[in-house]
Amino acid sequence: MSLWESLLGALEGLRANAFRASLTMLGMAIGVAAVILLVSIGDGTKQYITKQFSDLGTNLIIIQPGRTETKSPMGPPPGGATRKLTMDDTRALRKWGTQLAAVTPVTLGSGSLRYRDRQRDVTILGCDDQFTEILNLSVGFGRFLSPNDAFSGRRVCCIGETVREQLFGEANPVGEIVQIARSQFRVIGIMARKGTTLGMDMDDLVLVPVRAYMKVFDTDSLFGIRAKALNQDVMEDAMEQAKSILKRQHHGNEDFTLISQDAMMSTMGTILDMIKYIMAGIAGISLVVGGIGIMNILLVSVAERTREVGLRMAVGARRLDILKQFLTESMVLSLLGGSMGVACGLGSATAVGMISEKFQPIVTAGTIALAVFFSGGVGLVFGVYPAWRAAQLDPILALRRE
């Protein structure tokens, strides 16, 4: 029996029990659709997070006080104080960091912002004139902090679009006086709309000179330092140089942590890939359930068609021919169900993408091919036993069966 004859026989067998076959294919379709949808959501999430990191700037180096890693399993020694990062550290990095294009100190806190009879709790970020260069921010109206503002600690500020809308409505706030933590600041600029990046609403910030922040909140330590390497090729050298400078500043102690943007993206990518594989594995369980359904329907089919099998073997069909016929029927069931699942998966991914403009699931040809391959594999594996049982029937006993 040729493959074409096996295929025609399989289609004829499925047509004879169309409703039962349709329900079996539906199980495979759900499994394939679930795999495609969940993997596409995982790939879309990875791309979305990568874009969020890219929006923070390029060649970014994050410097935070304290060590996040230690060679001792017991952690840092008891009572060991973590030295803070200071403006002196920033000046040293700017002076000696030949591989750094820009360096900015960062302080971060929260407080109330008041304008006349309106008040709003906001995130207050202290920085200097190099902050926008490092984090890809721009001013929509007015101007940003100048080097002189940063050096003198002048009481000026730039506000985000959300802050402007809440406190000033449609009015132009540039030149107006606002109160931050009982101190008066003059608004000099409105930041261009940026949106949410890594969970932080960049439009709901108030940016002030770092020295002014320190005076108002009575602190001499920094939340951290942000730096930018000259280019991607010197990223590792820039990090080593920054580490050497800071260790010299801290008397040989490495009580700070440097994190590159690439390292953050790599770590996040690894986590997201693992989540994607777990989601695909969970969805794959439904494929196994569909395979069990195929085995069940084929076992029923073998029982119903015992006399037919005996008749075919009596007129010369080999056991191999019977095996091929039922295996082909199993493969047709799984592949037709897989094709339906591909269509449903693509439609579901498109529907999810229509919900949000910023987040889009990514369906690749590889994902579709993998889902179809596994559906075919499931049909083959779960069709072997029913096909073997049909091939092992005794033709004489099969013909006697009513």
Secondary structure, 3 states (H helix, E strand, C coil): CCHHHHHHHHHHHHHHCHHHHHHHHHHHHHHHHHHHHHHHHHHHHHHHHHHHHHHCCCCEEEEEECCCCCCCCCCCCCCCCCCCCCHHHHHHHHHHCCCEEEEEEEEEEEEEEEECCEEEEEEEEEECCCHHHHHCCCEEEECCCCHHHHHHCCCEEEECHHHHHHHHCCCCCCCCEEEECCEEEEEEEEECCCCEECCEECCCEEEEEHHHHHHHHCCCCCCEEEEEECCHHHHHHHHHHHHHHHHHHCCCCCCEEEEEHHHHHHHHHHHHHHHHHHHHHHHHHHHHHHHHHHHHHHHHHHHHCHHHHHHHHHCCCCHHHHHHHHHHHHHHHHHHHHHHHHHHHHHHHHHHHHHCCCCCCCCCHHHHHHHHHHHHHHHHHHHHHHHHHHHCCCHHHHHHCC
